[in-house]
Amino acid sequence: MIDDQRGPATRAIHGRPAPAGRGQPLVQPIVSATTFAFETADELGRTMAGELPGHTYSRLANPTVEEVGRVCAELEGAQDGQAFSSGMAAIATTLLSLLRPGDRLLAATQLYGNTYSLIERHLRPFGIDVAYVDATDLLAWEKPARVLYAETIANPGFPVADLGALAQRKGEGLLVVDNTFASPVLCRPLEHGADLVCHSATKYLNGHHDVTAGVVCGSRELVGRVRDTLTDLGGVLDPFPAYLLRRGLKTLGLRVARHCENALVLATFLDQHPAVERVHYAGLPGFPQHELARRQLDGFGGMMAVEIAGGREGGERFMNGLGLAARATSLGGVETVVHHPASTSHRHYPPERLAEIGISPGLVRVSVGCEDAADIVADFARALARL
Ligand SMILES: Cc1ncc(COP(=O)(O)O)c(C=O)c1O
């Protein structure tokens, strides 16, 4: 862990101290070159072998992309960080680098949909012994496993995983945490004993709905192993989105503070509204894991789910009545975005299965943006009044 008392906003803006030198660019330039030229064949060979510092080929390492890894490592309190072409590339590459046939993967029941299908459609057929347990049911995590996998805050009801308790129970295994919904501003899983942290950087880290990227942070040794697998699998980030992501990261501290502020205002308003049956937001005192969230997070985040009276039709009508909030599927950007799982991402699920995973027909997921809180509340109030 880096011995550094700087706050997350400072870390996001400044990253790791740059090497001293006069007239250095203040921001990392876009190095679009795929290949790098050397004076001699020997120099190229030794640089490729890692005996000399430098870049040789951008699938192996690129200066613009490396900067993103360094800043994210700084934010997560990690020795090293690596950027990827998407969150799924980061997660898949990480799990493939840690697991071998016959190993057990113990994963939380509440997982991002494509992480679940990665495990079921790709890891299980390769001989990984997969088991699921509820992230909030700690006793069930007793089984030994090569990898324990959980999300700091998961979809759709936003259960919070007790990372410290999971780390105590990991035994010889490695704890891998998807920290996408919290962001390192609110939670740094390595501080709680996790071994690797993954992100869909598409979400809060970039924050502007215009970059698809992923990140993994952890010890030099583990990130090195993941990076070796990345070299073979090839899910590398391109320099231009890496530049945009680096730029987005500069305002991470500001944005996350605003997301949290706005979300608490909106959740409090919705919680008292007669057309709303239930609000799932870790910042509300009635949230089942409110105390754990207080202990583990430096804020309650910008994600919530709202159950609207009138079931699926009520949920859809409510969404269609919104004017400021966009009906879209992603999250973590400056724009407020709403998503209705029952009619979109989970539309093929029968009602019983939806209920099992905590998605009621009228549930609407809200990624609260950075607009003025009063405008967000007014938009939601208008849509509810029309029901
Ligand atoms: C929690 C979580 N993890 C991983 C991913 C995958 O990230 P990406 O879409 O960048 O591949 C997502 C995407 O929504 C997510 O919400």
The ligand as a MOL file (V3000), in Angstrom:
LIG
                    3D

  0  0  0     0  0            999 V3000
M  V30 BEGIN CTAB
M  V30 COUNTS 16 16 0 0 0
M  V30 BEGIN ATOM
M  V30 1 C -20.9780 -3.7330 -11.6530 0
M  V30 2 C -20.5360 -3.8600 -13.0760 0
M  V30 3 N -19.4360 -4.5610 -13.3620 0
M  V30 4 C -18.9970 -4.7150 -14.6230 0
M  V30 5 C -19.6800 -4.1670 -15.6950 0
M  V30 6 C -19.1680 -4.3730 -17.0930 0
M  V30 7 O -18.5480 -3.2200 -17.5380 0
M  V30 8 P -18.4130 -2.8100 -19.0990 0
M  V30 9 O -19.7940 -2.5240 -19.5930 0
M  V30 10 O -17.5180 -1.6170 -19.0520 0
M  V30 11 O -17.7940 -3.9830 -19.7860 0
M  V30 12 C -20.8310 -3.4110 -15.4500 0
M  V30 13 C -21.5770 -2.8150 -16.5650 0
M  V30 14 O -22.6570 -2.3000 -16.4110 0
M  V30 15 C -21.2770 -3.2600 -14.1010 0
M  V30 16 O -22.3820 -2.5670 -13.8110 0
M  V30 END ATOM
M  V30 BEGIN BOND
M  V30 1 1 1 2
M  V30 2 1 2 3
M  V30 3 2 2 15
M  V30 4 2 3 4
M  V30 5 1 4 5
M  V30 6 1 5 6
M  V30 7 2 5 12
M  V30 8 1 6 7
M  V30 9 1 7 8
M  V30 10 2 8 9
M  V30 11 1 8 10
M  V30 12 1 8 11
M  V30 13 1 12 13
M  V30 14 1 12 15
M  V30 15 2 13 14
M  V30 16 1 15 16
M  V30 END BOND
M  V30 END CTAB
M  END
